[in-house]
Amino acid sequence: MPNDYSIHIKIWIEKKGISILGPGRIEILEAIDKTSSLTKATRNCHISFKKGWKLINDISQHLEQPVIISERGGKGGGGKTILTEYGKKLVRQYRSIQEKLISFANNSKIWKEFQ
């Protein structure tokens, strides 16, 4: 493919026609994994806490296992939110699929007609 073209792929995963994982939800899961905090993760993703919580609830509602574990802070706060092993596995699988699709799409053999 000529150098002035680039390929962008947006993927999402559906279950029974309902989107459960996509770029935004993966981004918030990765931010939670990095920060151990939903509050910090939503700030890093430039979304409201309410929206972040909704994204996480939407994921959890349609999957067989929880993707996060939340612990409330006491009087002084300090709660934390972490990804479960299942949540970490979902992120890895999503990123692996994404990487493979991008690699395939950028294969010069399939873009001969553009050259």
Protein Blocks (a to p, Z undefined) as FASTA:
>chain_A
ZZkbccdddddddeehiafbdfklmmmmmmmmmnopaklmmmmnopafklmmmmmmmmmm
mpcbdfbdcddddfkgoiacdddfklmmmmmmmmmmmmmmmmmmmpmklmmmmZZ
